[in-house]
Amino acid sequence: MTQTALLWQPAVAVLIPLGFALFLGVGGKAVREKGSYLSVCALAASFLVLAPLADDVWGGQVLTVNYPFLPPFGLSFQIDQLSLAMAVLFQLLGAVAALYSVAVRPTGEARRFQAAFLFVLACALGLVLAGDLLSLFLFFEAMSLAFFVLVIHRGDKPSVDATIKYLYMTVGGGVLYFAALAAVFVSAGSFHWQEGGFLVPGPFLLPAFFGFAAAFALKSGLFPLHFWMADVYGNAPVPAVVLSSMVLLKTGAYGMTRIIHHVFGAELLLQQGWQQVLLSMAAFTILYGSVCAFSQRDLLRRLAYSSMAQLGYVYLGIFLLTPAALVGSIYHIMSHAVLKGTMLVCAGEIVDQTGKRNVDQMAGIGWQLPLTMAAFSLAALTVVGLPPLNVFISKWYLSVGALAAGQPLLVVLLLVSSILNAAYFLPMVVTAFFGGEERHQKSLRCERLSWSTLLALVLLVAAGVVFALTPDNWPLRWAEGIATAFWPGK
């Protein structure tokens, strides 16, 4: 049931971190020194604003609010189960990322970095709470442009080169989205989505869909639109990379889910015969990302290609157009966000404390950094798909969804990709604790973990590993509830 009212919560949930970001941008030294703490407070306040709506939303209501007085077409917010789940995910993980950045102070203008960091999170919240295609576009573009400030933060040649590639992606994605937006408006005269979609076959249907699909695929680094991803992971400050992995990459998957189910409709996609093209893109992303991750020796670039492959799982679930696959996709969004966030924080600590980035130089490093490598190892085992942990659960649902869609070869693909995941992660874990002579040395320098980094790792490991082992796996319940809302009666 859709309820339209003058709700203040969605706008305020976005305005709080947005206002704090502007305050950080103009504040003095005292503000700059406490910028990360202020970011945590802003996201906590934003979370508390949305919390009272949870009972109504999970009870089946869809809450919408329109601000028609804002030019040129107004601004719209909508809260349903999917948007609320994504907003909560971004608020909580954004706070953890901000907490990690307390200890990791990137060189350069800290005030600029902190302001852009929180501004990106505010725009990501606006994106998932947007109630129509135009509102989503505005937040999508603002978020993308603000993130470039984080990528170029160091100002050296590698970061500048990475920023140029990122800007190509941003401009290209924006142009494609805008063209698709125009095609939708010409076809339907509206930007407001609705359950089951509102477009009908016409001359602009194909360019509109593939414009949106390409824009979101660029944002998520899908094959063959992944050209920017490894360079950003390898050269941006680690807190920015953590933010990208946990939040930015997921906005593309969210947008793709919205346009399929609320603009075009799953039935229309099946009728047009586009599903096989989309599934092929997701399958190539999984295979290509896994093979490239295996071949990379640089730790951060390996994690970049691994993220690419993991996003392939998410899009595979979206494109299969079955309830079980959508459960697997949404659950994998949550799982990958916390697990890859864990691994990137650990990678940042490895590089910071040892100066090593080449995976061939990490023999025995588990004895130098036992807490860091223990967290990394737990996350790696989970990403591989070790039962009964999170990624095993999401792959199980994806496999069930693939069989329901008549795509048994995709189950084989999931098995092959799991083997590749194990091939490039498990040797790192084994050699970290059992390789080299470092484990026999008595004079190893003690691990230096700040309280904020340690707390961030504890929270991420708990979210990524422990919840899967509890009797009530509430992220999985969330995913099942969302899929039920998207596929009523199935």
N, C-alpha and C positions, 0 to 999 in steps of 0.2 A: 504494500500500500504506500502510495506516495503522498506525503504531506508537505504542502507549500506554506511557508510562514516566514515572518520576518525574524529569523533566527540570527542571533548575534555571534554565536560561538564559532562558526567556521571562519568568518572574517577576523575575529579577534585572535583565534589560534594562529593565523598567519601573520597578523599585524604585530603580535608580541615579539617573535624573533626578528621580524623585519625592523621594528623600532629599535631593538637592542643592537642590531647590526649597524644601523645608522649612528647610534650613540657610540659604538666602538670606533666607527670611522672618524668621528670628530673629537673623541675624548682625548684627554691628556695622558701623562705618564702613568698616573694612578689607575686610570681605566685600562690602559694597555697592559699593565702588569697583571690585572685580574680579568683579562678578556676571556680566557677559557672558562673560568668559573662563572662569569656572567652569561656565557653561552649555555652552560648547563642549566643555570637558573631560568633562562628564557625558554628553553625547551621543556623544562619541568612545568613551568607555568602554562605553556601551550597545551601540554598533556592534560593538566587539570581542567582546562577550559572545555576540552572535548569529552572528558570522562563521564559527565552526567548524561550524555546522549547515548551511552553504550547500551543501556537496557532497551530503549526504544528501537535502536538500530538493529540489535541482535534479535529483537522481537519481530522483525520483518518490515519495519517502517523505513521508507526512503525519505529523508528530510532534505528539502531544497529551499534555497533562498535566492532571490534575484535582486540586483541593484540596477534597475534600468536607467537611473539618472547618470550613470558613469558613461562617458562617450567612448567610442561611437555607437556600440551596440549593447552597452551594459556589461555587468559582470555577474556571473552565476556560480553558486556553490551547491554541491550535492553531497550528502553523506549517506552511503549505504554500507553494507558489510565489507565490501572490498575496499572502498576508500577509507573507512575507519581503520581497518586492519593495517593498511599501508601507512596511514598517518601515524598510528601508534608505533609501528616498526621504525619509521624514520625519526620520530621524536626520541625513542629510547636509544636507538643505535647512534643517532646524531649526538646525544648527550655523552655516550661512551666515547665516541670519536673526539669530542671536545675535551673530555677528561684526559684522554691519551695525549692530546696536544699540549696539556699543561707542562709535561716533562719535555716534549719535543718542541723546542722553540726554533722554527726555521730561521736561518740567517736572513737578514734583510729587514724590511719594514714590517714589524710584528703587527702593528695596528691594522695595516692594510690586509694582511693575511687573515686575521681574526674576524674582521668585518666581512670580508668576502666569504669566509667559511660559513658564518651564520646566515648571511644573505642567501647563499646557495640552499641551505636547509630550509629557510623560510619559503623560497620559491618551490622547492620540492614538495613541501606541505601544500602550498597553493595548487600545485599541479594535480595532486591526488584528490584534493577536495573540490576541484573545479567541476562545474555542473554542465558545461557545454564545450564544444570544440574550440571556440574562440578564447574562452577563459583559459583552457588548457594550453593553447598556443602562446598566450601572453606569459604565463609562468614558465613554460618550456623554454622560450627564448631567453627570458631574464635569467633563469638558472644556468643555461648553457654559457651565456656571455659572462656571467659572474665567475664561473669556474675557471675561465681562462686566466683570471687574475691569480688563482692558486697555482696553475701549471707553470706560469712564467715567473713565479715568485723569486727564484734564485737569480734569474737574469743572466746566467751563463749561456754559452752557445748551445749545448744540448737541450736545455730547457726552452730556449727560444725556438729551436727547430721543432721540438715536440709541440710547442704552442701553435706554430704555424700549421702543422698537420691537424691539430685539434680545431683550429679556426676554420680550416677547410670543411671539416666534419660539421661544425656548428652552422656555418653559412649554408652548406649544402642541405643539411637537414631542415633548416628554417625555410629555405626556398621551396623544397619539396612539400613540406607541411602546408605552407601558404597556398601553393598551387592546388593542393588537394582540398584545402578549405574553400577556396573559390569555386572549385568544381562542385562541392557539396551544396554550397549556397545557390549556385545556378540551377542545380538539379532539384533541390527541395525547398529553397527559400528560408532555411532555418539552420541554426548551429546547434540546437538543443537535441541531445540524444534521448532515446527512449528504449525501454526494455524490448529486446527482440529486433532492434534496428528500425530505421524509418526510410531507407533508400529503396528504390525500385530500379529494375534494369533500365539503362539508358545510355546515351553516348558518353557520358562523363563518369560512368560507374567504374570502369577499369582504371583510368588515370587517377581518379580519386583514391581508390583503394591502394594502388601501388605507390602513390605519393606518400600516403600515411605510412605504409609498411616500410618503405625505404627510409623515411625520416626516423622512425623508431628503431629500425635495424642499425642505422648509423649510430644512434645514441647508445645502443647496447653492444656494438662491436661485432655484429653478426657477419659471417662470411658472405660475400667478399668485400664488405664495407668496414673492415676491422683495421684499416691501415694506420690509424692514429693510436691504437690502444697500447701496444707494447712500449712505444716511445714515451707516452704519458706515464705509464707505470714505472718506467726505468728512470725518469728524470724529474718528475714532480716531487715536492716534499712528501714524505711518507704519510703524514696526516691527511693530505689532499688525496692521495691514492686510496687510503682507507675510506674516506668519504665517498669517492667515486665508486668503489666496489660495493659498499654497503647501501648506497642511496642512488647515485646517478644512473648506474646501469639498470637498476630496477625500474626507474621511471619509464624507460622505453618499453619494458614488458607490460607495465601497467597500461600505458597508452595503447599498445597493441590489443590487449584484452578488451579495453573499452570500445575501440572502433569495430572489432569483430562482433561483439555481442550487442552493442547499443547504437551503432551507426549503420552497419551493413546487415548484420544478422547471420548466424551460423548457417541457416538454411540457404540463404542467398549465396554464400560462398561455396557451398556444396553444389548448388545448381549451376554456378558459373564454371565449375571445374578448376578452381584456383588452389584447392587444398594441396594437391600433389606438388605444385611448385613451391609452396610454403614449407611443406614437410622436407623437401629436398634441401632447401636453404638451411633449415635447422639441422638436418643430418650432416651436411657438409661442415657446418660450424662445429659440431661435436667432434667429428673426425679430424678436421684440419687443426682445430685448437689443441686437441690431445697430442697429435703428432708434433706440432710445433713446440708444445710445452716439453715434450720428451727430448727434443733436440736442443733446447736452450740450456746454456750453462750459467747464464746470469740469473740469480735467484728471483729478482723482481720481474724480469721479463718472462721467466717460467710461470710465475704466478699470474701474469697478465694473460698468457695464452690459456692457462688453466681456467681462468675466469671466463674467457671466451667460450670454451667448451661447456662450462657449467651453465652459461646463459643459453647455450644451444638446447640443453635439457628443458629449460623454462619455456622456450619458444616451441619446442616439440610438443609439450603438453598443451600449450595454447592452440596450436595448429591442428592437433588431432581431433578437436571438437567433440570430445566425449567427457562426461562428468568425472570419471575416475582420473583421466589425464589432466583435467583442470585442477583437481585436488593435488595431484603430484606436482604440477607447475607452481601453484601458489605456495605449497609447503616448501618447495625447493627455493623459491624466492627468499623465504624466511631463513631457511637453513644455510643457503649460500651466503647470505648477508652476514650472519654471525661467524660462520666458519672461515670464510675468506678474510673477514675483518680480523679474526684471531691470527691467521697466518701472516697477514701483512704487518700487524703490530709486531709479531715475533721477528719477521724479516727486518723490520726497521731497527729492532734492538740488536740483531746479529750484525747488521752493517755498522751501526753506531758504536758498538762495543768492541768489535773485532776488526772492522774495516774490510771484511771479506764479503764478496758478492758472488764469487764463482762457486757453484755447488761442488766442484771437485776439490775445493780447499777446506771443506767443512768436516773432515774426518776428526772425530773426537770432540767436536764443539759442544756436544751435549754435556760434557764434564766441565766445560767452562761456563756454560749458560744452562744449568739444569732446569730451572723453572721455565725459561723461554722455550727450550727445546721440548720439554714435556708438553707444554701447551700446543706447540707446533705439531708435535707427533700425534696428539689426540685429535686435533683438527684434521690432519692429513689422513688418519685412519678412517675418520668419519666421511671425508670427501670421497675416499676410495669406494665407500659403500659397504663397510663392514657391518653385518647385522648385529644387533637390531637398531643401529644408530640412524640418525636423521636421513642421510642421503640414501641409505638402503630403503627406508620407508618411501621416500619420494620416487625412487626408481621402481619400486614395486607398483605404486599407483600408475606411473607412466607406462609400465609394461602391461598392466591390466587395461589401461585406456587404449594402448596400441592394438591389443588383441581385439578389443571391442570395436575398434575402427577398421578391422580387417587388414592390419599392417604388421604381420608377424616378423618381418625382416627388421623392423625397428627395435624389437626385443633383442635380436642378435646384436644390433648396433649398440644398445645399452650395455650388453655384456662385454663387447669388444672395448668400448670406451672405459669400462671399469678396469679392465686388464691394463690398458694404457695408463690410466690414473695410478694404478699400483706400480707400474714400471718406472714412473718418474718421481713418485713420492716416497715409496717404501725404501729404496736404496738410500735416500737422504736420511731417513730416520735411523736405519741400521748403522750406517757409517758414522752418524753423529755420536752414537753411544758406544759403538764397538769397533770403529776404525781408527787407525793411526796410533801413535804412541802417547798422545796427550793424556789419555786416561790413566797412564802410569805415573804421570808427573805429580809431584807433591807441592809445587810452588805455583799452581795456577792462580791467576788473578780472580778474585771473587766476583760473582755476578753483581752488577749494579742495576737494580731495578728501582725506579722511583715508586713512591706509594701510589701515584696516579696511574702509572703504567701497570703496576701489579693489580690494582683494583679493576682496571679496564680488562685485563686478561682474565681475571677471575669471573667477571660478569659475562664475558664473551664465551668462555669455556662452559660455564654453567648453562647459558642459553643454547649453545651449540651441541652439547653432549648430554647434559644431565636431564633436560626436559624429555628427551626421547626415551629415557629409562623410567620415567615416572608413570604410574598407572593412568593418570589423566594427562595425556599429551595435548595441552590446550592449543598450541599452534596447529596441530593436526585437526582438532575440532573446529578451529576457525576456518581452515581450508575446506573442510567438508561442508560447513555451513554456507560458505560463499558459493561453492559449486552447486549446492542445492538451490540457492537463490537464483543462480544463472540457468540451471536446468531443472525447473520445478517438475515434480512427478517422475523424475528419472533416477 
